Amino acid sequence: LALPRRWYLVIYPGCAVSTARVFGAPDLTRNGSPITIARFLEQGAGNACEAVVRRLYPEVDEAIRWLAPWGTAKMTGTGSSVFLGFDSKAQAMEVASAVPERWSAFVAASVQRSPLHRVLEDS
């Protein structure tokens, strides 16, 4: 699977999310269909936990809304960090420089080949 080089701005909005609280929420969608690689490449994927986390943790919602002018941010697992991909490091760094001081942020490069794959190749 060949993936393009991307740069990701990751924001930690300063709150810890309780996975137990999220999975215990009655409004968590529990009947999502499995995601295959083919379906992911065709349609992308969502995060069933996002709506619940955004409701329970306004800081996460605020960070996602703050990133909206640059694209559709995604949440890492059950959060609380959120991220947005950019085509260039310069774009990601420019947006990172505007992140509100109350949040932590960093820019990370995507990988084109899994480090695990490299280890298996070398064995």
Secondary structure as the mmCIF struct_conf table of DSSP 4:
data_model
#
loop_
_struct_conf.conf_type_id
_struct_conf.id
_struct_conf.beg_label_comp_id
_struct_conf.beg_label_asym_id
_struct_conf.beg_label_seq_id
_struct_conf.end_label_comp_id
_struct_conf.end_label_asym_id
_struct_conf.end_label_seq_id
STRN STRN1 TRP A 7 TYR A 12
BEND BEND1 GLY A 14 GLY A 14
HELX_RH_AL_P HELX_RH_AL_P1 THR A 19 PHE A 23
TURN_TY1_P TURN_TY1_P1 GLY A 24 GLY A 24
TURN_TY1_P TURN_TY1_P2 PRO A 26 ASP A 27
BEND BEND2 LEU A 28 LEU A 28
HELX_LH_PP_P HELX_LH_PP_P1 GLY A 32 THR A 36
HELX_RH_AL_P HELX_RH_AL_P2 ILE A 37 GLN A 43
TURN_TY1_P TURN_TY1_P3 ALA A 48 CYS A 49
HELX_RH_AL_P HELX_RH_AL_P3 GLU A 50 LEU A 56
HELX_RH_AL_P HELX_RH_AL_P4 PRO A 58 LEU A 67
HELX_RH_3T_P HELX_RH_3T_P1 ALA A 68 TRP A 70
STRN STRN2 LYS A 74 MET A 75
TURN_TY1_P TURN_TY1_P4 GLY A 77 THR A 78
BEND BEND3 SER A 80 SER A 80
STRN STRN3 VAL A 82 PHE A 86
BEND BEND4 ASP A 87 SER A 88
HELX_RH_AL_P HELX_RH_AL_P5 LYS A 89 ALA A 96
TURN_TY1_P TURN_TY1_P5 SER A 97 ALA A 98
BEND BEND5 VAL A 99 VAL A 99
TURN_TY1_P TURN_TY1_P6 GLU A 101 ARG A 102
BEND BEND6 TRP A 103 TRP A 103
STRN STRN4 SER A 104 ALA A 109
BEND BEND7 GLN A 112 ARG A 113
HELX_RH_AL_P HELX_RH_AL_P6 PRO A 115 ASP A 122
#
